[in-house]
Amino acid sequence: MSDASDAGVLYTEHIGPRAGTPIASLWSFESCDRGGRQFVAQNADGNAEYWLDRSDPLLNTMLPGTAVSLIANFGDLWAAGRSSVASALMPRLAVVGPATRPRLLRVGRSVRAIGAVVPATVTQALFGAPPSAIVDRIVCLQEFWGREASETLMASLARSQARHAEILRDILLARLGRVDEKNSFADEPARIIRLRAGRVAIRDLASGHGISREQFARRFSVSAGMLPKLFARITRFQALVHVLLSNDVSDWAAVGAGVGFYDQAHMINEFRQFAGSSPTVFFRPHDHTIDPALVRLHGRPSEWLHRARFSSTRHRPSSQLPERPSVRSVR
């Protein structure tokens, strides 16, 4: 029997299947024991693999984000909500809309899921509903595609786990390919906001379209599901999460300016707004049974607990480790 501290979930980012498509991410979750596995590695297919401890906050939280996720769950049912009391079971095939606030996530003991993340600007084309209709909502895919198409998707994915990323990609692209319409108004502005990690003046984007800031905000909101200022703030928050994950905690006071914050207080306030707590509190292991004495606020967040648990394990230098994913990609 494996030690409880060795049990976790393997998050795989399937890079190849989504290349050259409008799909932002194709990922999978699967229960596994760590064994001799590195925390971050690259598999034979060139995909990034991240081993997440069961207490890892990125496995127990759905963070705010601007995109839309489609999740097919083959393991234990997941529950999500603002608190453990308010949590509700998620459907096996779930569409997770753009989020402006965090949710607690419980994935159960047996974890096996595949998911895709797409820009909110394709929501109308892919699901037949405007993105504003699913902001901060989790909806059963059957409400959009109907029972037959939803069951066909689930059966196709279940038949070939080895190719589930490619199958999900092909089904989504086929759906998008049937739609003959002009690009969404927010496509280009949203791309610029993401490229600049939220550090862009909305008035400049409006000016580039030759319209007033108010007109731009209204049209952007219809296309992307939220006002451009909030879209930019959440994009900057997501960039901050990645920066914090890839830096030693001793350097955190200096990273805010590089991501577009005025000072450390501004950075912490924004993080608390979107994650529900300060960075040092949020990244602590989300498991009240863990002895606090085992948590060392030293190094990258992924090392705070594992330095104590696996003191004999060699870690590669942080500069060689790619960034870990946010569970909002489930995310």
C-alpha atoms as a printed R data frame, in Angstrom:
    type eleno elety resid chain resno       x      y       z
1   ATOM     1    CA   MET     A     1   0.000  0.000   0.000
2   ATOM     2    CA   SER     A     2   1.283  3.451  -0.864
3   ATOM     3    CA   ASP     A     3   1.894  6.006   1.819
4   ATOM     4    CA   ALA     A     4  -0.869  8.626   1.910
5   ATOM     5    CA   SER     A     5   1.687 11.338   1.273
6   ATOM     6    CA   ASP     A     6   2.635  9.611  -1.992
7   ATOM     7    CA   ALA     A     7  -0.905  9.692  -3.431
8   ATOM     8    CA   GLY     A     8  -1.736 12.450  -5.853
9   ATOM     9    CA   VAL     A     9  -2.965 13.396  -9.288
10  ATOM    10    CA   LEU     A    10  -1.042 13.630 -12.542
11  ATOM    11    CA   TYR     A    11  -1.985 16.710 -14.575
12  ATOM    12    CA   THR     A    12  -0.953 16.407 -18.232
13  ATOM    13    CA   GLU     A    13  -1.002 19.309 -20.670
14  ATOM    14    CA   HIS     A    14  -1.445 17.792 -24.159
15  ATOM    15    CA   ILE     A    15   0.530 20.273 -26.215
16  ATOM    16    CA   GLY     A    16   0.660 18.605 -29.632
17  ATOM    17    CA   PRO     A    17  -3.073 17.959 -30.229
18  ATOM    18    CA   ARG     A    18  -4.047 21.613 -29.664
19  ATOM    19    CA   ALA     A    19  -1.265 23.167 -31.746
20  ATOM    20    CA   GLY     A    20  -2.601 25.342 -34.552
21  ATOM    21    CA   THR     A    21  -6.179 25.285 -33.229
22  ATOM    22    CA   PRO     A    22  -8.325 27.859 -31.371
23  ATOM    23    CA   ILE     A    23  -8.235 25.529 -28.355
24  ATOM    24    CA   ALA     A    24  -6.221 27.179 -25.580
25  ATOM    25    CA   SER     A    25  -5.553 23.993 -23.607
26  ATOM    26    CA   LEU     A    26  -6.136 20.244 -23.710
27  ATOM    27    CA   TRP     A    27  -5.466 18.569 -20.389
28  ATOM    28    CA   SER     A    28  -6.112 15.407 -18.391
29  ATOM    29    CA   PHE     A    29  -6.224 14.444 -14.706
30  ATOM    30    CA   GLU     A    30  -5.443 10.947 -13.464
31  ATOM    31    CA   SER     A    31  -4.887  9.494  -9.994
32  ATOM    32    CA   CYS     A    32  -1.386  8.136  -9.460
33  ATOM    33    CA   ASP     A    33   1.284  7.534  -6.841
34  ATOM    34    CA   ARG     A    34   4.320  9.718  -7.031
35  ATOM    35    CA   GLY     A    35   6.905  6.981  -6.583
36  ATOM    36    CA   GLY     A    36  10.089  8.293  -8.182
37  ATOM    37    CA   ARG     A    37   8.203 10.696 -10.437
38  ATOM    38    CA   GLN     A    38   9.524 14.232 -10.713
39  ATOM    39    CA   PHE     A    39   7.152 17.012  -9.772
40  ATOM    40    CA   VAL     A    40   7.404 18.445 -13.289
41  ATOM    41    CA   ALA     A    41   8.460 16.374 -16.274
42  ATOM    42    CA   GLN     A    42   8.045 15.889 -20.008
43  ATOM    43    CA   ASN     A    43   6.669 12.594 -21.256
44  ATOM    44    CA   ALA     A    44   7.623 10.681 -24.403
45  ATOM    45    CA   ASP     A    45   5.013 12.575 -26.452
46  ATOM    46    CA   GLY     A    46   6.493 15.928 -25.469
47  ATOM    47    CA   ASN     A    47   3.596 16.769 -23.160
48  ATOM    48    CA   ALA     A    48   4.167 18.510 -19.831
49  ATOM    49    CA   GLU     A    49   3.272 16.436 -16.758
50  ATOM    50    CA   TYR     A    50   2.727 17.917 -13.289
51  ATOM    51    CA   TRP     A    51   2.364 15.734 -10.219
52  ATOM    52    CA   LEU     A    52   0.010 17.358  -7.689
53  ATOM    53    CA   ASP     A    53  -0.203 16.306  -4.066
54  ATOM    54    CA   ARG     A    54  -3.764 15.686  -2.869
55  ATOM    55    CA   SER     A    55  -3.430 18.735  -0.597
56  ATOM    56    CA   ASP     A    56  -2.114 20.995  -3.354
57  ATOM    57    CA   PRO     A    57  -4.269 24.161  -3.518
58  ATOM    58    CA   LEU     A    58  -4.175 23.997  -7.306
59  ATOM    59    CA   LEU     A    59  -6.008 20.668  -7.100
60  ATOM    60    CA   ASN     A    60  -8.523 21.968  -4.586
61  ATOM    61    CA   THR     A    61  -9.452 25.330  -6.088
62  ATOM    62    CA   MET     A    62 -10.936 26.605  -9.336
63  ATOM    63    CA   LEU     A    63  -9.459 30.066  -9.787
64  ATOM    64    CA   PRO     A    64 -11.003 32.961 -11.741
65  ATOM    65    CA   GLY     A    65 -10.340 32.982 -15.467
66  ATOM    66    CA   THR     A    66 -11.637 34.441 -18.704
67  ATOM    67    CA   ALA     A    67 -11.958 31.206 -20.699
68  ATOM    68    CA   VAL     A    68 -14.551 28.423 -20.927
69  ATOM    69    CA   SER     A    69 -13.801 24.780 -20.088
70  ATOM    70    CA   LEU     A    70 -15.453 21.557 -21.210
71  ATOM    71    CA   ILE     A    71 -14.749 18.695 -18.792
72  ATOM    72    CA   ALA     A    72 -15.510 14.994 -19.238
73  ATOM    73    CA   ASN     A    73 -15.222 13.178 -15.905
74  ATOM    74    CA   PHE     A    74 -14.847  9.372 -15.746
75  ATOM    75    CA   GLY     A    75 -13.829  9.064 -12.093
76  ATOM    76    CA   ASP     A    76 -15.544 10.019  -8.845
77  ATOM    77    CA   LEU     A    77 -17.963 12.912  -9.160
78  ATOM    78    CA   TRP     A    78 -16.528 16.360  -8.459
79  ATOM    79    CA   ALA     A    79 -18.109 18.964  -6.215
80  ATOM    80    CA   ALA     A    80 -17.545 22.701  -6.551
81  ATOM    81    CA   GLY     A    81 -18.822 25.789  -4.766
82  ATOM    82    CA   ARG     A    82 -18.027 28.887  -2.753
83  ATOM    83    CA   SER     A    83 -17.721 26.777   0.417
84  ATOM    84    CA   SER     A    84 -17.899 23.127   1.452
85  ATOM    85    CA   VAL     A    85 -21.500 23.676   2.567
86  ATOM    86    CA   ALA     A    86 -22.496 25.380  -0.681
87  ATOM    87    CA   SER     A    87 -20.742 22.870  -2.955
88  ATOM    88    CA   ALA     A    88 -22.789 20.998  -5.559
89  ATOM    89    CA   LEU     A    89 -21.943 17.937  -7.625
90  ATOM    90    CA   MET     A    90 -20.746 18.695 -11.136
91  ATOM    91    CA   PRO     A    91 -22.233 16.803 -14.110
92  ATOM    92    CA   ARG     A    92 -20.100 14.183 -15.852
93  ATOM    93    CA   LEU     A    93 -19.967 16.460 -18.894
94  ATOM    94    CA   ALA     A    94 -19.648 19.999 -17.601
95  ATOM    95    CA   VAL     A    95 -19.220 23.382 -19.236
96  ATOM    96    CA   VAL     A    96 -17.460 25.752 -16.841
97  ATOM    97    CA   GLY     A    97 -17.996 29.384 -17.756
98  ATOM    98    CA   PRO     A    98 -15.682 32.363 -17.259
99  ATOM    99    CA   ALA     A    99 -15.194 32.891 -13.524
100 ATOM   100    CA   THR     A   100 -14.865 36.091 -11.539
101 ATOM   101    CA   ARG     A   101 -14.491 34.431  -8.140
102 ATOM   102    CA   PRO     A   102 -12.816 31.270  -6.796
103 ATOM   103    CA   ARG     A   103 -14.548 27.987  -6.047
104 ATOM   104    CA   LEU     A   104 -13.540 25.168  -3.741
105 ATOM   105    CA   LEU     A   105 -13.096 21.888  -5.643
106 ATOM   106    CA   ARG     A   106 -13.360 18.314  -4.374
107 ATOM   107    CA   VAL     A   107 -12.331 15.657  -6.883
108 ATOM   108    CA   GLY     A   108 -12.780 12.431  -4.876
109 ATOM   109    CA   ARG     A   109 -10.388  9.511  -4.473
110 ATOM   110    CA   SER     A   110 -10.526  8.185  -8.032
111 ATOM   111    CA   VAL     A   111  -9.637 10.924 -10.512
112 ATOM   112    CA   ARG     A   112  -9.812 10.494 -14.283
113 ATOM   113    CA   ALA     A   113 -10.897 13.359 -16.515
114 ATOM   114    CA   ILE     A   114 -10.156 15.064 -19.814
115 ATOM   115    CA   GLY     A   115 -10.821 18.717 -20.524
116 ATOM   116    CA   ALA     A   116 -10.487 21.476 -23.090
117 ATOM   117    CA   VAL     A   117 -10.213 25.212 -22.553
118 ATOM   118    CA   VAL     A   118 -11.428 27.607 -25.257
119 ATOM   119    CA   PRO     A   119 -11.653 31.412 -25.422
120 ATOM   120    CA   ALA     A   120 -14.987 32.771 -24.232
121 ATOM   121    CA   THR     A   121 -15.362 34.461 -27.623
122 ATOM   122    CA   VAL     A   122 -16.198 31.085 -29.259
123 ATOM   123    CA   THR     A   123 -18.903 30.216 -26.699
124 ATOM   124    CA   GLN     A   124 -21.747 31.239 -29.001
125 ATOM   125    CA   ALA     A   125 -20.348 29.215 -31.882
126 ATOM   126    CA   LEU     A   126 -19.512 26.139 -29.800
127 ATOM   127    CA   PHE     A   127 -22.415 25.992 -27.342
128 ATOM   128    CA   GLY     A   128 -25.082 28.215 -28.871
129 ATOM   129    CA   ALA     A   129 -25.146 30.587 -25.913
130 ATOM   130    CA   PRO     A   130 -23.470 33.932 -25.226
131 ATOM   131    CA   PRO     A   131 -20.577 33.806 -22.733
132 ATOM   132    CA   SER     A   132 -22.431 36.194 -20.427
133 ATOM   133    CA   ALA     A   133 -25.018 33.430 -19.898
134 ATOM   134    CA   ILE     A   134 -22.488 31.117 -18.234
135 ATOM   135    CA   VAL     A   135 -20.248 33.516 -16.291
136 ATOM   136    CA   ASP     A   136 -19.661 31.993 -12.823
137 ATOM   137    CA   ARG     A   137 -21.799 28.982 -13.785
138 ATOM   138    CA   ILE     A   138 -21.226 25.251 -14.294
139 ATOM   139    CA   VAL     A   139 -23.705 23.837 -16.812
140 ATOM   140    CA   CYS     A   140 -24.369 20.295 -18.052
141 ATOM   141    CA   LEU     A   141 -23.245 19.983 -21.675
142 ATOM   142    CA   GLN     A   142 -26.557 18.294 -22.510
143 ATOM   143    CA   GLU     A   143 -28.294 21.670 -22.106
144 ATOM   144    CA   PHE     A   144 -26.353 22.943 -25.108
145 ATOM   145    CA   TRP     A   145 -25.724 19.903 -27.307
146 ATOM   146    CA   GLY     A   146 -28.646 17.690 -26.386
147 ATOM   147    CA   ARG     A   147 -28.602 14.187 -24.988
148 ATOM   148    CA   GLU     A   148 -27.560 12.248 -28.100
149 ATOM   149    CA   ALA     A   149 -24.516 14.368 -28.970
150 ATOM   150    CA   SER     A   150 -23.398 14.462 -25.336
151 ATOM   151    CA   GLU     A   151 -23.650 10.700 -24.923
152 ATOM   152    CA   THR     A   152 -21.790 10.187 -28.221
153 ATOM   153    CA   LEU     A   153 -18.941 12.378 -26.972
154 ATOM   154    CA   MET     A   154 -18.705 10.516 -23.664
155 ATOM   155    CA   ALA     A   155 -18.758  7.115 -25.387
156 ATOM   156    CA   SER     A   156 -16.082  8.151 -27.905
157 ATOM   157    CA   LEU     A   157 -13.764  9.337 -25.136
158 ATOM   158    CA   ALA     A   158 -14.384  6.231 -23.020
159 ATOM   159    CA   ARG     A   159 -13.526  3.857 -25.891
160 ATOM   160    CA   SER     A   160 -10.019  5.187 -26.463
161 ATOM   161    CA   GLN     A   161  -8.318  6.689 -23.445
162 ATOM   162    CA   ALA     A   162  -4.991  6.639 -25.265
163 ATOM   163    CA   ARG     A   163  -6.327  9.099 -27.854
164 ATOM   164    CA   HIS     A   164  -8.815 11.056 -25.760
165 ATOM   165    CA   ALA     A   165  -7.074 14.398 -26.297
166 ATOM   166    CA   GLU     A   166  -7.165 14.010 -30.078
167 ATOM   167    CA   ILE     A   167 -10.790 12.794 -30.021
168 ATOM   168    CA   LEU     A   168 -11.948 15.742 -27.920
169 ATOM   169    CA   ARG     A   169 -10.031 18.141 -30.149
170 ATOM   170    CA   ASP     A   170 -11.548 16.728 -33.343
171 ATOM   171    CA   ILE     A   171 -15.102 16.867 -31.987
172 ATOM   172    CA   LEU     A   172 -14.700 20.486 -30.879
173 ATOM   173    CA   LEU     A   173 -13.110 21.550 -34.159
174 ATOM   174    CA   ALA     A   174 -15.899 19.831 -36.107
175 ATOM   175    CA   ARG     A   175 -18.442 21.802 -34.087
176 ATOM   176    CA   LEU     A   176 -16.619 25.065 -34.664
177 ATOM   177    CA   GLY     A   177 -16.142 24.286 -38.345
178 ATOM   178    CA   ARG     A   178 -19.892 24.116 -38.958
179 ATOM   179    CA   VAL     A   179 -20.326 27.742 -37.948
180 ATOM   180    CA   ASP     A   180 -19.994 30.276 -40.751
181 ATOM   181    CA   GLU     A   181 -19.722 33.618 -39.052
182 ATOM   182    CA   LYS     A   182 -17.307 36.516 -38.725
183 ATOM   183    CA   ASN     A   183 -14.804 36.585 -35.905
184 ATOM   184    CA   SER     A   184 -16.099 37.835 -32.584
185 ATOM   185    CA   PHE     A   185 -15.649 41.539 -31.878
186 ATOM   186    CA   ALA     A   186 -13.504 40.754 -28.817
187 ATOM   187    CA   ASP     A   187 -11.154 38.270 -30.527
188 ATOM   188    CA   GLU     A   188  -8.353 40.714 -31.274
189 ATOM   189    CA   PRO     A   189  -8.678 42.928 -28.152
190 ATOM   190    CA   ALA     A   190  -8.786 39.816 -25.943
191 ATOM   191    CA   ARG     A   191  -5.687 38.462 -27.681
192 ATOM   192    CA   ILE     A   192  -3.857 41.738 -27.015
193 ATOM   193    CA   ILE     A   193  -4.939 41.743 -23.364
194 ATOM   194    CA   ARG     A   194  -3.704 38.171 -22.914
195 ATOM   195    CA   LEU     A   195  -0.462 38.882 -24.772
196 ATOM   196    CA   ARG     A   196   0.254 41.828 -22.478
197 ATOM   197    CA   ALA     A   197  -0.933 39.968 -19.374
198 ATOM   198    CA   GLY     A   198  -3.644 42.545 -18.725
199 ATOM   199    CA   ARG     A   199  -1.301 45.523 -18.900
200 ATOM   200    CA   VAL     A   200  -3.169 47.542 -21.504
201 ATOM   201    CA   ALA     A   201  -5.231 50.747 -21.430
202 ATOM   202    CA   ILE     A   202  -8.857 50.084 -22.406
203 ATOM   203    CA   ARG     A   203  -9.107 53.581 -23.916
204 ATOM   204    CA   ASP     A   204  -6.283 52.657 -26.322
205 ATOM   205    CA   LEU     A   205  -8.151 49.533 -27.458
206 ATOM   206    CA   ALA     A   206 -11.323 51.578 -27.948
207 ATOM   207    CA   SER     A   207  -9.413 54.210 -29.897
208 ATOM   208    CA   GLY     A   208  -7.999 51.516 -32.166
209 ATOM   209    CA   HIS     A   209 -11.579 50.573 -33.065
210 ATOM   210    CA   GLY     A   210 -12.587 54.190 -33.629
211 ATOM   211    CA   ILE     A   211 -15.314 54.100 -30.987
212 ATOM   212    CA   SER     A   212 -15.807 55.501 -27.492
213 ATOM   213    CA   ARG     A   213 -14.645 53.611 -24.433
214 ATOM   214    CA   GLU     A   214 -18.274 53.049 -23.384
215 ATOM   215    CA   GLN     A   215 -19.224 51.616 -26.788
216 ATOM   216    CA   PHE     A   216 -16.133 49.415 -26.784
217 ATOM   217    CA   ALA     A   217 -16.905 48.112 -23.283
218 ATOM   218    CA   ARG     A   218 -20.476 47.193 -24.239
219 ATOM   219    CA   ARG     A   219 -19.474 45.339 -27.400
220 ATOM   220    CA   PHE     A   220 -16.552 43.590 -25.705
221 ATOM   221    CA   SER     A   221 -18.775 42.441 -22.848
222 ATOM   222    CA   VAL     A   222 -21.286 40.872 -25.238
223 ATOM   223    CA   SER     A   223 -18.508 38.979 -27.025
224 ATOM   224    CA   ALA     A   224 -16.280 37.992 -24.076
225 ATOM   225    CA   GLY     A   225 -18.802 37.746 -21.238
226 ATOM   226    CA   MET     A   226 -17.328 40.440 -19.005
227 ATOM   227    CA   LEU     A   227 -16.282 44.071 -19.176
228 ATOM   228    CA   PRO     A   228 -12.789 44.666 -20.594
229 ATOM   229    CA   LYS     A   229 -11.411 46.116 -17.359
230 ATOM   230    CA   LEU     A   230 -12.414 43.021 -15.384
231 ATOM   231    CA   PHE     A   231 -11.145 40.802 -18.218
232 ATOM   232    CA   ALA     A   232  -7.760 42.569 -17.998
233 ATOM   233    CA   ARG     A   233  -7.628 42.327 -14.197
234 ATOM   234    CA   ILE     A   234  -8.314 38.576 -14.225
235 ATOM   235    CA   THR     A   235  -5.778 38.076 -17.017
236 ATOM   236    CA   ARG     A   236  -3.172 39.927 -14.929
237 ATOM   237    CA   PHE     A   237  -4.124 37.823 -11.894
238 ATOM   238    CA   GLN     A   238  -3.570 34.624 -13.867
239 ATOM   239    CA   ALA     A   239  -0.154 35.916 -14.953
240 ATOM   240    CA   LEU     A   240   0.653 36.674 -11.315
241 ATOM   241    CA   VAL     A   241  -0.263 33.128 -10.249
242 ATOM   242    CA   HIS     A   242   2.235 31.705 -12.743
243 ATOM   243    CA   VAL     A   243   4.945 34.133 -11.618
244 ATOM   244    CA   LEU     A   244   4.442 33.240  -7.960
245 ATOM   245    CA   LEU     A   245   4.500 29.518  -8.749
246 ATOM   246    CA   SER     A   246   7.808 29.816 -10.563
247 ATOM   247    CA   ASN     A   247   9.622 32.021  -8.018
248 ATOM   248    CA   ASP     A   248  11.065 31.566  -4.554
249 ATOM   249    CA   VAL     A   249   8.788 33.059  -1.904
250 ATOM   250    CA   SER     A   250  11.662 35.313  -0.824
251 ATOM   251    CA   ASP     A   251  11.415 37.064  -4.209
252 ATOM   252    CA   TRP     A   252   7.661 37.656  -4.164
253 ATOM   253    CA   ALA     A   253   7.887 41.229  -2.880
254 ATOM   254    CA   ALA     A   254   9.702 42.193  -6.075
255 ATOM   255    CA   VAL     A   255   7.589 40.407  -8.701
256 ATOM   256    CA   GLY     A   256   4.493 42.631  -8.535
257 ATOM   257    CA   ALA     A   257   5.872 45.486 -10.622
258 ATOM   258    CA   GLY     A   258   6.869 43.088 -13.387
259 ATOM   259    CA   VAL     A   259   3.263 41.892 -13.701
260 ATOM   260    CA   GLY     A   260   1.786 45.386 -13.668
261 ATOM   261    CA   PHE     A   261   1.016 46.109 -10.008
262 ATOM   262    CA   TYR     A   262   1.780 49.460  -8.388
263 ATOM   263    CA   ASP     A   263   3.337 47.935  -5.286
264 ATOM   264    CA   GLN     A   264   3.249 44.862  -3.060
265 ATOM   265    CA   ALA     A   265   0.058 45.973  -1.282
266 ATOM   266    CA   HIS     A   266  -1.730 46.334  -4.631
267 ATOM   267    CA   MET     A   267  -0.547 42.861  -5.667
268 ATOM   268    CA   ILE     A   268  -1.703 41.227  -2.419
269 ATOM   269    CA   ASN     A   269  -5.077 42.991  -2.493
270 ATOM   270    CA   GLU     A   270  -5.750 41.831  -6.061
271 ATOM   271    CA   PHE     A   271  -4.667 38.283  -5.222
272 ATOM   272    CA   ARG     A   272  -6.942 38.272  -2.182
273 ATOM   273    CA   GLN     A   273  -9.802 39.613  -4.320
274 ATOM   274    CA   PHE     A   274  -9.582 36.770  -6.839
275 ATOM   275    CA   ALA     A   275  -8.210 33.878  -4.748
276 ATOM   276    CA   GLY     A   276  -9.924 34.604  -1.441
277 ATOM   277    CA   SER     A   277  -6.729 34.931   0.605
278 ATOM   278    CA   SER     A   278  -3.191 36.278   0.427
279 ATOM   279    CA   PRO     A   279  -0.632 34.324  -1.650
280 ATOM   280    CA   THR     A   280   1.189 32.811   1.341
281 ATOM   281    CA   VAL     A   281  -2.116 31.612   2.811
282 ATOM   282    CA   PHE     A   282  -3.547 30.365  -0.486
283 ATOM   283    CA   PHE     A   283  -0.502 28.295  -1.482
284 ATOM   284    CA   ARG     A   284  -0.290 26.442   1.829
285 ATOM   285    CA   PRO     A   285  -1.445 22.809   1.476
286 ATOM   286    CA   HIS     A   286  -5.259 22.641   1.601
287 ATOM   287    CA   ASP     A   287  -5.431 19.846   4.157
288 ATOM   288    CA   HIS     A   288  -6.137 20.601   7.819
289 ATOM   289    CA   THR     A   289  -4.791 17.194   8.868
290 ATOM   290    CA   ILE     A   290  -1.246 18.185   7.834
291 ATOM   291    CA   ASP     A   291   0.977 19.229  10.707
292 ATOM   292    CA   PRO     A   292   1.699 22.965  10.165
293 ATOM   293    CA   ALA     A   293   5.252 22.306  11.341
294 ATOM   294    CA   LEU     A   294   5.850 20.373   8.108
295 ATOM   295    CA   VAL     A   295   5.067 23.408   5.950
296 ATOM   296    CA   ARG     A   296   8.141 25.497   5.195
297 ATOM   297    CA   LEU     A   297   7.571 28.819   3.426
298 ATOM   298    CA   HIS     A   298  10.795 28.479   1.496
299 ATOM   299    CA   GLY     A   299  11.349 28.026  -2.222
300 ATOM   300    CA   ARG     A   300   8.546 27.594  -4.743
301 ATOM   301    CA   PRO     A   301   5.050 26.782  -3.400
302 ATOM   302    CA   SER     A   302   5.323 23.222  -4.720
303 ATOM   303    CA   GLU     A   303   8.277 22.710  -2.381
304 ATOM   304    CA   TRP     A   304   6.769 24.077   0.843
305 ATOM   305    CA   LEU     A   305   5.513 20.677   1.947
306 ATOM   306    CA   HIS     A   306   7.603 18.331  -0.175
307 ATOM   307    CA   ARG     A   307  10.930 19.604   1.130
308 ATOM   308    CA   ALA     A   308   9.943 18.140   4.479
309 ATOM   309    CA   ARG     A   309   8.280 14.973   3.153
310 ATOM   310    CA   PHE     A   310  10.867 14.061   0.576
311 ATOM   311    CA   SER     A   311  14.016 15.608   2.006
312 ATOM   312    CA   SER     A   312  16.125 12.982   0.281
313 ATOM   313    CA   THR     A   313  14.640 13.767  -3.139
314 ATOM   314    CA   ARG     A   314  16.750 15.853  -5.458
315 ATOM   315    CA   HIS     A   315  14.985 18.770  -7.089
316 ATOM   316    CA   ARG     A   316  16.066 20.359 -10.303
317 ATOM   317    CA   PRO     A   317  16.888 24.073 -10.036
318 ATOM   318    CA   SER     A   318  13.738 26.194 -10.263
319 ATOM   319    CA   SER     A   319  15.040 27.860 -13.424
320 ATOM   320    CA   GLN     A   320  14.730 24.492 -15.191
321 ATOM   321    CA   LEU     A   321  11.169 23.878 -14.099
322 ATOM   322    CA   PRO     A   322   8.280 25.075 -16.298
323 ATOM   323    CA   GLU     A   323   5.364 26.809 -14.652
324 ATOM   324    CA   ARG     A   324   2.688 24.653 -13.048
325 ATOM   325    CA   PRO     A   325  -0.864 25.033 -14.301
326 ATOM   326    CA   SER     A   326  -3.662 26.822 -12.548
327 ATOM   327    CA   VAL     A   327  -6.590 24.583 -11.816
328 ATOM   328    CA   ARG     A   328  -8.784 27.223 -13.512
329 ATOM   329    CA   SER     A   329  -7.609 25.334 -16.626
330 ATOM   330    CA   VAL     A   330  -9.659 22.487 -15.339
331 ATOM   331    CA   ARG     A   331  -9.823 23.722 -14.673
